[in-house]
């Protein structure tokens, strides 16, 4: 009986975490257009830095464009996977880039 209660409690907590993650996403009906700004990539500030392409940052109920920047990989051999727009039934949502 205790195992059933523990399994039920674990399932409840897991569903709450997944629900809160999806609630933090901002869905838009029309993807924002990339600004017509030409960003010239500056020289790397330090050896080993990696250029991270532009991304969209959630602000309020929409997204704001952020230009590219240099970043230090979190560990050796890490590769940056760029963010992307994903279309769903609720609209478009930006999935941020991450280090793999």
Protein Blocks (a to p, Z undefined) as FASTA:
>chain_A
ZZmmmmmmmmmmmmmmmmmmmmmpccdfbdcdddfbdcdddddfbghiacdddddddehj
bccdddddddddfbehiacddddddddfkbccddddddZZ
